[in-house]
Amino acid sequence: MTQKVVEFKAEFFKALGSPLRIRILDELRNGELTVSELRARLEIEPANVSQQLAILRSKNIVVGRKQGSNIYYSCVDPTIFVLLDVAKTIFNNHLIDIKTMLETM
């Protein structure tokens, strides 16, 4: 694996390293949303949503599309949702392993 690929992966996972950014991406699964819509769904301040979107934009994970006075955000690559689903599966497997371990005690 080349150094550039390794660096890309590290930066990519850093961008996904915030629970709020993961929540934003999960909200974008079904299509575009504005900052106001994301704020309402996540119950956080608009400035915080904008800050997290800026990080995701800087890593080319989300993109904004201006329409009138609104900017609609969407995920650039739907494969990211597959990655998030795999992470959820790993988490669930981890819980199953812990449950099994506790049951044998």
Gaussian input, Z-matrix of N, CA and C with variables (Angstrom, degrees):
# hf/3-21g

backbone

0 1
 N
 C     1     B1
 C     2     B2     1     A1
 N     3     B3     2     A2     1     D1
 C     4     B4     3     A3     2     D2
 C     5     B5     4     A4     3     D3
 N     6     B6     5     A5     4     D4
 C     7     B7     6     A6     5     D5
 C     8     B8     7     A7     6     D6
 N     9     B9     8     A8     7     D7
 C    10    B10     9     A9     8     D8
 C    11    B11    10    A10     9     D9
 N    12    B12    11    A11    10    D10
 C    13    B13    12    A12    11    D11
 C    14    B14    13    A13    12    D12
 N    15    B15    14    A14    13    D13
 C    16    B16    15    A15    14    D14
 C    17    B17    16    A16    15    D15
 N    18    B18    17    A17    16    D16
 C    19    B19    18    A18    17    D17
 C    20    B20    19    A19    18    D18
 N    21    B21    20    A20    19    D19
 C    22    B22    21    A21    20    D20
 C    23    B23    22    A22    21    D21
 N    24    B24    23    A23    22    D22
 C    25    B25    24    A24    23    D23
 C    26    B26    25    A25    24    D24
 N    27    B27    26    A26    25    D25
 C    28    B28    27    A27    26    D26
 C    29    B29    28    A28    27    D27
 N    30    B30    29    A29    28    D28
 C    31    B31    30    A30    29    D29
 C    32    B32    31    A31    30    D30
 N    33    B33    32    A32    31    D31
 C    34    B34    33    A33    32    D32
 C    35    B35    34    A34    33    D33
 N    36    B36    35    A35    34    D34
 C    37    B37    36    A36    35    D35
 C    38    B38    37    A37    36    D36
 N    39    B39    38    A38    37    D37
 C    40    B40    39    A39    38    D38
 C    41    B41    40    A40    39    D39
 N    42    B42    41    A41    40    D40
 C    43    B43    42    A42    41    D41
 C    44    B44    43    A43    42    D42
 N    45    B45    44    A44    43    D43
 C    46    B46    45    A45    44    D44
 C    47    B47    46    A46    45    D45
 N    48    B48    47    A47    46    D46
 C    49    B49    48    A48    47    D47
 C    50    B50    49    A49    48    D48
 N    51    B51    50    A50    49    D49
 C    52    B52    51    A51    50    D50
 C    53    B53    52    A52    51    D51
 N    54    B54    53    A53    52    D52
 C    55    B55    54    A54    53    D53
 C    56    B56    55    A55    54    D54
 N    57    B57    56    A56    55    D55
 C    58    B58    57    A57    56    D56
 C    59    B59    58    A58    57    D57
 N    60    B60    59    A59    58    D58
 C    61    B61    60    A60    59    D59
 C    62    B62    61    A61    60    D60
 N    63    B63    62    A62    61    D61
 C    64    B64    63    A63    62    D62
 C    65    B65    64    A64    63    D63
 N    66    B66    65    A65    64    D64
 C    67    B67    66    A66    65    D65
 C    68    B68    67    A67    66    D66
 N    69    B69    68    A68    67    D67
 C    70    B70    69    A69    68    D68
 C    71    B71    70    A70    69    D69
 N    72    B72    71    A71    70    D70
 C    73    B73    72    A72    71    D71
 C    74    B74    73    A73    72    D72
 N    75    B75    74    A74    73    D73
 C    76    B76    75    A75    74    D74
 C    77    B77    76    A76    75    D75
 N    78    B78    77    A77    76    D76
 C    79    B79    78    A78    77    D77
 C    80    B80    79    A79    78    D78
 N    81    B81    80    A80    79    D79
 C    82    B82    81    A81    80    D80
 C    83    B83    82    A82    81    D81
 N    84    B84    83    A83    82    D82
 C    85    B85    84    A84    83    D83
 C    86    B86    85    A85    84    D84
 N    87    B87    86    A86    85    D85
 C    88    B88    87    A87    86    D86
 C    89    B89    88    A88    87    D87
 N    90    B90    89    A89    88    D88
 C    91    B91    90    A90    89    D89
 C    92    B92    91    A91    90    D90
 N    93    B93    92    A92    91    D91
 C    94    B94    93    A93    92    D92
 C    95    B95    94    A94    93    D93
 N    96    B96    95    A95    94    D94
 C    97    B97    96    A96    95    D95
 C    98    B98    97    A97    96    D96
 N    99    B99    98    A98    97    D97
 C   100   B100    99    A99    98    D98
 C   101   B101   100   A100    99    D99
 N   102   B102   101   A101   100   D100
 C   103   B103   102   A102   101   D101
 C   104   B104   103   A103   102   D102
 N   105   B105   104   A104   103   D103
 C   106   B106   105   A105   104   D104
 C   107   B107   106   A106   105   D105
 N   108   B108   107   A107   106   D106
 C   109   B109   108   A108   107   D107
 C   110   B110   109   A109   108   D108
 N   111   B111   110   A110   109   D109
 C   112   B112   111   A111   110   D110
 C   113   B113   112   A112   111   D111
 N   114   B114   113   A113   112   D112
 C   115   B115   114   A114   113   D113
 C   116   B116   115   A115   114   D114
 N   117   B117   116   A116   115   D115
 C   118   B118   117   A117   116   D116
 C   119   B119   118   A118   117   D117
 N   120   B120   119   A119   118   D118
 C   121   B121   120   A120   119   D119
 C   122   B122   121   A121   120   D120
 N   123   B123   122   A122   121   D121
 C   124   B124   123   A123   122   D122
 C   125   B125   124   A124   123   D123
 N   126   B126   125   A125   124   D124
 C   127   B127   126   A126   125   D125
 C   128   B128   127   A127   126   D126
 N   129   B129   128   A128   127   D127
 C   130   B130   129   A129   128   D128
 C   131   B131   130   A130   129   D129
 N   132   B132   131   A131   130   D130
 C   133   B133   132   A132   131   D131
 C   134   B134   133   A133   132   D132
 N   135   B135   134   A134   133   D133
 C   136   B136   135   A135   134   D134
 C   137   B137   136   A136   135   D135
 N   138   B138   137   A137   136   D136
 C   139   B139   138   A138   137   D137
 C   140   B140   139   A139   138   D138
 N   141   B141   140   A140   139   D139
 C   142   B142   141   A141   140   D140
 C   143   B143   142   A142   141   D141
 N   144   B144   143   A143   142   D142
 C   145   B145   144   A144   143   D143
 C   146   B146   145   A145   144   D144
 N   147   B147   146   A146   145   D145
 C   148   B148   147   A147   146   D146
 C   149   B149   148   A148   147   D147
 N   150   B150   149   A149   148   D148
 C   151   B151   150   A150   149   D149
 C   152   B152   151   A151   150   D150
 N   153   B153   152   A152   151   D151
 C   154   B154   153   A153   152   D152
 C   155   B155   154   A154   153   D153
 N   156   B156   155   A155   154   D154
 C   157   B157   156   A156   155   D155
 C   158   B158   157   A157   156   D156
 N   159   B159   158   A158   157   D157
 C   160   B160   159   A159   158   D158
 C   161   B161   160   A160   159   D159
 N   162   B162   161   A161   160   D160
 C   163   B163   162   A162   161   D161
 C   164   B164   163   A163   162   D162
 N   165   B165   164   A164   163   D163
 C   166   B166   165   A165   164   D164
 C   167   B167   166   A166   165   D165
 N   168   B168   167   A167   166   D166
 C   169   B169   168   A168   167   D167
 C   170   B170   169   A169   168   D168
 N   171   B171   170   A170   169   D169
 C   172   B172   171   A171   170   D170
 C   173   B173   172   A172   171   D171
 N   174   B174   173   A173   172   D172
 C   175   B175   174   A174   173   D173
 C   176   B176   175   A175   174   D174
 N   177   B177   176   A176   175   D175
 C   178   B178   177   A177   176   D176
 C   179   B179   178   A178   177   D177
 N   180   B180   179   A179   178   D178
 C   181   B181   180   A180   179   D179
 C   182   B182   181   A181   180   D180
 N   183   B183   182   A182   181   D181
 C   184   B184   183   A183   182   D182
 C   185   B185   184   A184   183   D183
 N   186   B186   185   A185   184   D184
 C   187   B187   186   A186   185   D185
 C   188   B188   187   A187   186   D186
 N   189   B189   188   A188   187   D187
 C   190   B190   189   A189   188   D188
 C   191   B191   190   A190   189   D189
 N   192   B192   191   A191   190   D190
 C   193   B193   192   A192   191   D191
 C   194   B194   193   A193   192   D192
 N   195   B195   194   A194   193   D193
 C   196   B196   195   A195   194   D194
 C   197   B197   196   A196   195   D195
 N   198   B198   197   A197   196   D196
 C   199   B199   198   A198   197   D197
 C   200   B200   199   A199   198   D198
 N   201   B201   200   A200   199   D199
 C   202   B202   201   A201   200   D200
 C   203   B203   202   A202   201   D201
 N   204   B204   203   A203   202   D202
 C   205   B205   204   A204   203   D203
 C   206   B206   205   A205   204   D204
 N   207   B207   206   A206   205   D205
 C   208   B208   207   A207   206   D206
 C   209   B209   208   A208   207   D207
 N   210   B210   209   A209   208   D208
 C   211   B211   210   A210   209   D209
 C   212   B212   211   A211   210   D210
 N   213   B213   212   A212   211   D211
 C   214   B214   213   A213   212   D212
 C   215   B215   214   A214   213   D213
 N   216   B216   215   A215   214   D214
 C   217   B217   216   A216   215   D215
 C   218   B218   217   A217   216   D216
 N   219   B219   218   A218   217   D217
 C   220   B220   219   A219   218   D218
 C   221   B221   220   A220   219   D219
 N   222   B222   221   A221   220   D220
 C   223   B223   222   A222   221   D221
 C   224   B224   223   A223   222   D222
 N   225   B225   224   A224   223   D223
 C   226   B226   225   A225   224   D224
 C   227   B227   226   A226   225   D225
 N   228   B228   227   A227   226   D226
 C   229   B229   228   A228   227   D227
 C   230   B230   229   A229   228   D228
 N   231   B231   230   A230   229   D229
 C   232   B232   231   A231   230   D230
 C   233   B233   232   A232   231   D231
 N   234   B234   233   A233   232   D232
 C   235   B235   234   A234   233   D233
 C   236   B236   235   A235   234   D234
 N   237   B237   236   A236   235   D235
 C   238   B238   237   A237   236   D236
 C   239   B239   238   A238   237   D237
 N   240   B240   239   A239   238   D238
 C   241   B241   240   A240   239   D239
 C   242   B242   241   A241   240   D240
 N   243   B243   242   A242   241   D241
 C   244   B244   243   A243   242   D242
 C   245   B245   244   A244   243   D243
 N   246   B246   245   A245   244   D244
 C   247   B247   246   A246   245   D245
 C   248   B248   247   A247   246   D246
 N   249   B249   248   A248   247   D247
 C   250   B250   249   A249   248   D248
 C   251   B251   250   A250   249   D249
 N   252   B252   251   A251   250   D250
 C   253   B253   252   A252   251   D251
 C   254   B254   253   A253   252   D252
 N   255   B255   254   A254   253   D253
 C   256   B256   255   A255   254   D254
 C   257   B257   256   A256   255   D255
 N   258   B258   257   A257   256   D256
 C   259   B259   258   A258   257   D257
 C   260   B260   259   A259   258   D258
 N   261   B261   260   A260   259   D259
 C   262   B262   261   A261   260   D260
 C   263   B263   262   A262   261   D261
 N   264   B264   263   A263   262   D262
 C   265   B265   264   A264   263   D263
 C   266   B266   265   A265   264   D264
 N   267   B267   266   A266   265   D265
 C   268   B268   267   A267   266   D266
 C   269   B269   268   A268   267   D267
 N   270   B270   269   A269   268   D268
 C   271   B271   270   A270   269   D269
 C   272   B272   271   A271   270   D270
 N   273   B273   272   A272   271   D271
 C   274   B274   273   A273   272   D272
 C   275   B275   274   A274   273   D273
 N   276   B276   275   A275   274   D274
 C   277   B277   276   A276   275   D275
 C   278   B278   277   A277   276   D276
 N   279   B279   278   A278   277   D277
 C   280   B280   279   A279   278   D278
 C   281   B281   280   A280   279   D279
 N   282   B282   281   A281   280   D280
 C   283   B283   282   A282   281   D281
 C   284   B284   283   A283   282   D282
 N   285   B285   284   A284   283   D283
 C   286   B286   285   A285   284   D284
 C   287   B287   286   A286   285   D285
 N   288   B288   287   A287   286   D286
 C   289   B289   288   A288   287   D287
 C   290   B290   289   A289   288   D288
 N   291   B291   290   A290   289   D289
 C   292   B292   291   A291   290   D290
 C   293   B293   292   A292   291   D291
 N   294   B294   293   A293   292   D292
 C   295   B295   294   A294   293   D293
 C   296   B296   295   A295   294   D294
 N   297   B297   296   A296   295   D295
 C   298   B298   297   A297   296   D296
 C   299   B299   298   A298   297   D297
 N   300   B300   299   A299   298   D298
 C   301   B301   300   A300   299   D299
 C   302   B302   301   A301   300   D300
 N   303   B303   302   A302   301   D301
 C   304   B304   303   A303   302   D302
 C   305   B305   304   A304   303   D303
 N   306   B306   305   A305   304   D304
 C   307   B307   306   A306   305   D305
 C   308   B308   307   A307   306   D306
 N   309   B309   308   A308   307   D307
 C   310   B310   309   A309   308   D308
 C   311   B311   310   A310   309   D309
 N   312   B312   311   A311   310   D310
 C   313   B313   312   A312   311   D311
 C   314   B314   313   A313   312   D312

   B1=1.4443
   B2=1.5359
   B3=1.3117
   B4=1.4571
   B5=1.5276
   B6=1.3156
   B7=1.4673
   B8=1.5236
   B9=1.3210
   B10=1.4647
   B11=1.5348
   B12=1.3294
   B13=1.4630
   B14=1.5208
   B15=1.3102
   B16=1.4637
   B17=1.5300
   B18=1.3171
   B19=1.4637
   B20=1.5253
   B21=1.3324
   B22=1.4632
   B23=1.5201
   B24=1.3279
   B25=1.4671
   B26=1.5219
   B27=1.3233
   B28=1.4690
   B29=1.5299
   B30=1.3189
   B31=1.4624
   B32=1.5298
   B33=1.3166
   B34=1.4628
   B35=1.5295
   B36=1.3384
   B37=1.4603
   B38=1.5250
   B39=1.3242
   B40=1.4709
   B41=1.5178
   B42=1.3301
   B43=1.4663
   B44=1.5220
   B45=1.3141
   B46=1.4685
   B47=1.5248
   B48=1.3292
   B49=1.4558
   B50=1.5131
   B51=1.3018
   B52=1.4628
   B53=1.5299
   B54=1.3329
   B55=1.4666
   B56=1.5332
   B57=1.3240
   B58=1.4638
   B59=1.5221
   B60=1.3223
   B61=1.4638
   B62=1.5255
   B63=1.3226
   B64=1.4725
   B65=1.5270
   B66=1.3267
   B67=1.4690
   B68=1.5263
   B69=1.3232
   B70=1.4708
   B71=1.5217
   B72=1.3133
   B73=1.4683
   B74=1.5234
   B75=1.3212
   B76=1.4717
   B77=1.5224
   B78=1.3258
   B79=1.4727
   B80=1.5282
   B81=1.3278
   B82=1.4670
   B83=1.5301
   B84=1.3201
   B85=1.4752
   B86=1.5245
   B87=1.3048
   B88=1.4643
   B89=1.5147
   B90=1.3337
   B91=1.4559
   B92=1.5140
   B93=1.3131
   B94=1.4550
   B95=1.5289
   B96=1.3407
   B97=1.4617
   B98=1.5220
   B99=1.3174
   B100=1.4628
   B101=1.5310
   B102=1.3259
   B103=1.4647
   B104=1.5213
   B105=1.3367
   B106=1.4707
   B107=1.5224
   B108=1.3256
   B109=1.4670
   B110=1.5275
   B111=1.3311
   B112=1.4655
   B113=1.5251
   B114=1.3211
   B115=1.4608
   B116=1.5246
   B117=1.3195
   B118=1.4626
   B119=1.5303
   B120=1.3092
   B121=1.4683
   B122=1.5255
   B123=1.3258
   B124=1.4609
   B125=1.5259
   B126=1.3417
   B127=1.4655
   B128=1.5322
   B129=1.3342
   B130=1.4609
   B131=1.5279
   B132=1.3068
   B133=1.4617
   B134=1.5279
   B135=1.3391
   B136=1.4690
   B137=1.5350
   B138=1.3331
   B139=1.4664
   B140=1.5262
   B141=1.3266
   B142=1.4570
   B143=1.5330
   B144=1.3372
   B145=1.4723
   B146=1.5249
   B147=1.3109
   B148=1.4653
   B149=1.5219
   B150=1.3286
   B151=1.4610
   B152=1.5321
   B153=1.3285
   B154=1.4659
   B155=1.5256
   B156=1.3278
   B157=1.4663
   B158=1.5235
   B159=1.3219
   B160=1.4686
   B161=1.5286
   B162=1.3211
   B163=1.4671
   B164=1.5226
   B165=1.3260
   B166=1.4668
   B167=1.5279
   B168=1.3242
   B169=1.4737
   B170=1.5177
   B171=1.3207
   B172=1.4697
   B173=1.5275
   B174=1.3064
   B175=1.4690
   B176=1.5275
   B177=1.3403
   B178=1.4721
   B179=1.5274
   B180=1.3227
   B181=1.4609
   B182=1.5243
   B183=1.3325
   B184=1.4638
   B185=1.5188
   B186=1.3161
   B187=1.4620
   B188=1.5279
   B189=1.3339
   B190=1.4554
   B191=1.5170
   B192=1.3358
   B193=1.4598
   B194=1.5187
   B195=1.3340
   B196=1.4609
   B197=1.5184
   B198=1.3354
   B199=1.4671
   B200=1.5228
   B201=1.3129
   B202=1.4586
   B203=1.5152
   B204=1.3291
   B205=1.4645
   B206=1.5283
   B207=1.3243
   B208=1.4616
   B209=1.5233
   B210=1.3275
   B211=1.4589
   B212=1.5217
   B213=1.3175
   B214=1.4548
   B215=1.5292
   B216=1.3274
   B217=1.4607
   B218=1.5186
   B219=1.3330
   B220=1.4683
   B221=1.5243
   B222=1.3122
   B223=1.4645
   B224=1.5225
   B225=1.3224
   B226=1.4645
   B227=1.5303
   B228=1.3276
   B229=1.4623
   B230=1.5262
   B231=1.3262
   B232=1.4726
   B233=1.5284
   B234=1.3224
   B235=1.4626
   B236=1.5241
   B237=1.3222
   B238=1.4732
   B239=1.5224
   B240=1.3297
   B241=1.4595
   B242=1.5292
   B243=1.3163
   B244=1.4722
   B245=1.5240
   B246=1.3287
   B247=1.4603
   B248=1.5322
   B249=1.3249
   B250=1.4608
   B251=1.5256
   B252=1.3247
   B253=1.4670
   B254=1.5217
   B255=1.3294
   B256=1.4647
   B257=1.5301
   B258=1.3261
   B259=1.4636
   B260=1.5280
   B261=1.3188
   B262=1.4738
   B263=1.5285
   B264=1.3207
   B265=1.4609
   B266=1.5273
   B267=1.3169
   B268=1.4670
   B269=1.5254
   B270=1.3260
   B271=1.4561
   B272=1.5269
   B273=1.3388
   B274=1.4685
   B275=1.5215
   B276=1.3262
   B277=1.4674
   B278=1.5224
   B279=1.3070
   B280=1.4650
   B281=1.5264
   B282=1.3335
   B283=1.4668
   B284=1.5223
   B285=1.3258
   B286=1.4694
   B287=1.5245
   B288=1.3179
   B289=1.4713
   B290=1.5273
   B291=1.3248
   B292=1.4685
   B293=1.5221
   B294=1.3316
   B295=1.4688
   B296=1.5249
   B297=1.3282
   B298=1.4569
   B299=1.5199
   B300=1.3235
   B301=1.4477
   B302=1.5238
   B303=1.3364
   B304=1.4658
   B305=1.5238
   B306=1.3421
   B307=1.4539
   B308=1.5284
   B309=1.3229
   B310=1.4603
   B311=1.5140
   B312=1.3105
   B313=1.4755
   B314=1.5096
   A1=108.26
   A2=116.46
   A3=119.70
   A4=111.09
   A5=115.36
   A6=121.41
   A7=110.87
   A8=117.34
   A9=120.44
   A10=111.67
   A11=116.73
   A12=120.44
   A13=109.97
   A14=116.60
   A15=120.92
   A16=110.26
   A17=116.48
   A18=120.74
   A19=111.19
   A20=117.35
   A21=120.72
   A22=110.19
   A23=116.39
   A24=120.46
   A25=111.48
   A26=116.41
   A27=120.32
   A28=110.53
   A29=117.25
   A30=121.25
   A31=111.34
   A32=116.15
   A33=121.21
   A34=110.21
   A35=116.33
   A36=119.40
   A37=111.89
   A38=118.02
   A39=119.96
   A40=109.94
   A41=116.00
   A42=120.12
   A43=111.10
   A44=117.09
   A45=121.00
   A46=111.78
   A47=117.06
   A48=122.15
   A49=115.67
   A50=118.42
   A51=121.81
   A52=109.58
   A53=117.42
   A54=119.36
   A55=112.26
   A56=117.04
   A57=119.76
   A58=111.19
   A59=117.62
   A60=119.30
   A61=110.74
   A62=117.55
   A63=120.58
   A64=109.80
   A65=116.86
   A66=120.38
   A67=110.79
   A68=116.84
   A69=120.50
   A70=109.92
   A71=116.74
   A72=119.80
   A73=111.25
   A74=117.32
   A75=119.53
   A76=111.41
   A77=117.05
   A78=120.14
   A79=111.44
   A80=116.94
   A81=120.82
   A82=112.89
   A83=117.61
   A84=121.33
   A85=112.94
   A86=115.96
   A87=119.66
   A88=113.98
   A89=116.44
   A90=118.08
   A91=113.00
   A92=113.94
   A93=122.49
   A94=111.91
   A95=114.38
   A96=121.20
   A97=108.87
   A98=115.79
   A99=121.38
   A100=109.24
   A101=115.62
   A102=120.34
   A103=109.57
   A104=117.05
   A105=120.74
   A106=111.51
   A107=116.26
   A108=119.54
   A109=111.11
   A110=116.38
   A111=119.85
   A112=110.55
   A113=116.81
   A114=121.10
   A115=110.94
   A116=116.04
   A117=120.54
   A118=111.46
   A119=116.78
   A120=120.57
   A121=112.24
   A122=116.70
   A123=120.89
   A124=112.75
   A125=115.68
   A126=122.40
   A127=111.91
   A128=115.00
   A129=121.27
   A130=109.01
   A131=115.91
   A132=121.69
   A133=111.46
   A134=116.87
   A135=120.39
   A136=112.91
   A137=117.21
   A138=119.71
   A139=110.94
   A140=116.78
   A141=121.20
   A142=110.17
   A143=116.47
   A144=120.35
   A145=109.51
   A146=116.79
   A147=121.25
   A148=111.28
   A149=117.02
   A150=120.98
   A151=110.69
   A152=116.87
   A153=120.71
   A154=111.05
   A155=116.93
   A156=120.30
   A157=110.98
   A158=117.28
   A159=120.91
   A160=110.20
   A161=116.82
   A162=120.68
   A163=110.07
   A164=116.79
   A165=120.49
   A166=111.14
   A167=117.38
   A168=120.89
   A169=110.82
   A170=116.70
   A171=119.87
   A172=111.82
   A173=117.44
   A174=122.34
   A175=111.73
   A176=116.17
   A177=122.74
   A178=112.40
   A179=116.28
   A180=120.86
   A181=109.58
   A182=116.88
   A183=121.15
   A184=108.79
   A185=113.74
   A186=120.99
   A187=107.31
   A188=115.33
   A189=120.53
   A190=110.99
   A191=114.91
   A192=121.77
   A193=107.59
   A194=116.36
   A195=120.92
   A196=110.15
   A197=113.74
   A198=120.41
   A199=106.59
   A200=115.73
   A201=119.81
   A202=109.38
   A203=116.12
   A204=119.73
   A205=112.16
   A206=117.29
   A207=121.58
   A208=111.96
   A209=114.58
   A210=120.90
   A211=106.52
   A212=115.55
   A213=122.25
   A214=108.86
   A215=115.45
   A216=120.94
   A217=110.17
   A218=114.42
   A219=120.24
   A220=108.26
   A221=114.55
   A222=121.56
   A223=108.24
   A224=116.06
   A225=121.64
   A226=111.22
   A227=116.74
   A228=121.33
   A229=109.85
   A230=118.25
   A231=120.67
   A232=113.70
   A233=117.79
   A234=120.03
   A235=110.83
   A236=116.58
   A237=120.47
   A238=110.35
   A239=117.00
   A240=119.88
   A241=111.01
   A242=116.24
   A243=120.38
   A244=109.12
   A245=116.59
   A246=121.48
   A247=110.75
   A248=117.09
   A249=120.42
   A250=111.44
   A251=116.69
   A252=120.42
   A253=111.45
   A254=116.98
   A255=121.03
   A256=109.46
   A257=117.19
   A258=120.58
   A259=110.55
   A260=116.57
   A261=120.74
   A262=110.12
   A263=117.54
   A264=121.55
   A265=110.61
   A266=116.90
   A267=120.90
   A268=109.76
   A269=117.20
   A270=121.67
   A271=110.69
   A272=116.26
   A273=120.15
   A274=111.25
   A275=117.70
   A276=121.11
   A277=110.46
   A278=115.54
   A279=120.02
   A280=110.07
   A281=116.53
   A282=120.26
   A283=111.39
   A284=116.51
   A285=120.32
   A286=109.94
   A287=117.12
   A288=121.05
   A289=111.02
   A290=116.78
   A291=120.68
   A292=110.24
   A293=116.43
   A294=120.88
   A295=110.06
   A296=116.69
   A297=121.11
   A298=110.57
   A299=116.97
   A300=121.03
   A301=111.45
   A302=116.97
   A303=121.06
   A304=111.67
   A305=116.78
   A306=120.40
   A307=112.45
   A308=116.97
   A309=119.76
   A310=112.53
   A311=117.13
   A312=120.47
   A313=111.90
   D1=134.05
   D2=-177.43
   D3=-76.40
   D4=159.24
   D5=179.59
   D6=-61.05
   D7=-37.75
   D8=-179.89
   D9=-62.99
   D10=-39.57
   D11=178.41
   D12=-66.36
   D13=-43.22
   D14=179.22
   D15=-61.44
   D16=-43.93
   D17=178.83
   D18=-64.77
   D19=-41.00
   D20=177.29
   D21=-59.19
   D22=-47.11
   D23=-179.51
   D24=-60.54
   D25=-44.23
   D26=-179.71
   D27=-61.31
   D28=-46.30
   D29=179.49
   D30=-66.03
   D31=-39.11
   D32=178.93
   D33=-61.37
   D34=-48.12
   D35=-179.19
   D36=-69.43
   D37=-29.63
   D38=172.99
   D39=-61.08
   D40=-42.86
   D41=179.85
   D42=-63.49
   D43=-30.48
   D44=178.50
   D45=-88.92
   D46=2.99
   D47=-173.16
   D48=-79.64
   D49=10.77
   D50=179.70
   D51=-117.24
   D52=128.93
   D53=176.73
   D54=-55.83
   D55=-36.79
   D56=-179.95
   D57=-66.87
   D58=-40.48
   D59=178.45
   D60=-66.24
   D61=-35.59
   D62=175.37
   D63=-64.17
   D64=-42.42
   D65=178.58
   D66=-62.73
   D67=-40.65
   D68=177.59
   D69=-60.69
   D70=-47.56
   D71=179.46
   D72=-61.10
   D73=-41.14
   D74=177.89
   D75=-61.46
   D76=-36.08
   D77=177.54
   D78=-69.01
   D79=-28.67
   D80=-178.44
   D81=-83.87
   D82=0.05
   D83=-179.69
   D84=-55.47
   D85=-39.16
   D86=-173.69
   D87=-97.35
   D88=11.31
   D89=176.20
   D90=132.20
   D91=-175.68
   D92=-174.59
   D93=-67.06
   D94=146.80
   D95=174.46
   D96=-143.69
   D97=151.64
   D98=174.99
   D99=-88.37
   D100=169.36
   D101=175.50
   D102=-58.25
   D103=-42.42
   D104=-179.69
   D105=-61.46
   D106=-42.53
   D107=178.67
   D108=-65.75
   D109=-42.37
   D110=178.06
   D111=-64.34
   D112=-42.45
   D113=179.09
   D114=-58.18
   D115=-45.88
   D116=-179.08
   D117=-65.05
   D118=-42.64
   D119=-178.64
   D120=-69.28
   D121=-36.09
   D122=-176.07
   D123=-95.47
   D124=-10.30
   D125=-179.99
   D126=55.44
   D127=51.73
   D128=176.75
   D129=-133.94
   D130=168.37
   D131=-178.10
   D132=-68.76
   D133=142.90
   D134=179.10
   D135=-56.29
   D136=-37.55
   D137=-179.49
   D138=-62.82
   D139=-36.54
   D140=179.37
   D141=-68.53
   D142=-41.96
   D143=176.95
   D144=-61.06
   D145=-46.61
   D146=-178.64
   D147=-61.50
   D148=-41.22
   D149=179.45
   D150=-62.31
   D151=-43.96
   D152=-179.03
   D153=-69.52
   D154=-37.95
   D155=176.21
   D156=-63.85
   D157=-36.15
   D158=178.67
   D159=-62.03
   D160=-40.37
   D161=177.91
   D162=-64.97
   D163=-45.81
   D164=179.44
   D165=-64.68
   D166=-36.92
   D167=177.04
   D168=-66.08
   D169=-40.63
   D170=-177.24
   D171=-64.51
   D172=-22.97
   D173=178.02
   D174=-101.31
   D175=11.39
   D176=178.79
   D177=57.41
   D178=37.29
   D179=177.13
   D180=-94.54
   D181=-36.14
   D182=174.02
   D183=-124.91
   D184=161.69
   D185=178.24
   D186=-137.05
   D187=149.19
   D188=177.50
   D189=-108.51
   D190=143.02
   D191=177.22
   D192=-124.99
   D193=119.39
   D194=-177.85
   D195=-83.95
   D196=132.21
   D197=175.05
   D198=-140.75
   D199=111.16
   D200=-174.78
   D201=63.86
   D202=-127.68
   D203=179.57
   D204=-95.09
   D205=2.37
   D206=-179.03
   D207=-104.45
   D208=149.57
   D209=170.38
   D210=-115.25
   D211=123.31
   D212=179.89
   D213=-99.71
   D214=124.57
   D215=-178.20
   D216=-100.43
   D217=143.90
   D218=176.50
   D219=-146.68
   D220=162.86
   D221=178.33
   D222=-80.75
   D223=134.24
   D224=-177.34
   D225=-68.47
   D226=-41.28
   D227=-173.45
   D228=-129.81
   D229=110.53
   D230=-178.19
   D231=-62.42
   D232=-11.79
   D233=175.94
   D234=-62.58
   D235=-24.22
   D236=176.95
   D237=-58.35
   D238=-35.87
   D239=179.24
   D240=-67.36
   D241=-33.26
   D242=174.73
   D243=-62.93
   D244=-44.76
   D245=178.18
   D246=-59.46
   D247=-44.96
   D248=178.92
   D249=-64.04
   D250=-37.08
   D251=176.94
   D252=-66.57
   D253=-39.29
   D254=177.12
   D255=-63.38
   D256=-41.85
   D257=178.10
   D258=-60.92
   D259=-39.25
   D260=177.72
   D261=-64.74
   D262=-40.56
   D263=177.88
   D264=-63.33
   D265=-42.39
   D266=177.61
   D267=-61.41
   D268=-43.16
   D269=178.05
   D270=-60.33
   D271=-47.12
   D272=179.38
   D273=-62.23
   D274=-41.00
   D275=177.48
   D276=-62.25
   D277=-39.26
   D278=178.21
   D279=-61.78
   D280=-43.44
   D281=178.58
   D282=-63.93
   D283=-39.39
   D284=177.95
   D285=-63.04
   D286=-42.52
   D287=178.26
   D288=-61.45
   D289=-42.98
   D290=179.04
   D291=-64.78
   D292=-43.69
   D293=179.36
   D294=-60.13
   D295=-45.54
   D296=179.58
   D297=-61.49
   D298=-43.53
   D299=178.57
   D300=-61.09
   D301=-43.67
   D302=179.85
   D303=-65.80
   D304=-36.65
   D305=179.29
   D306=-66.88
   D307=-29.04
   D308=-179.63
   D309=-82.11
   D310=-9.76
   D311=-179.06
   D312=-80.02

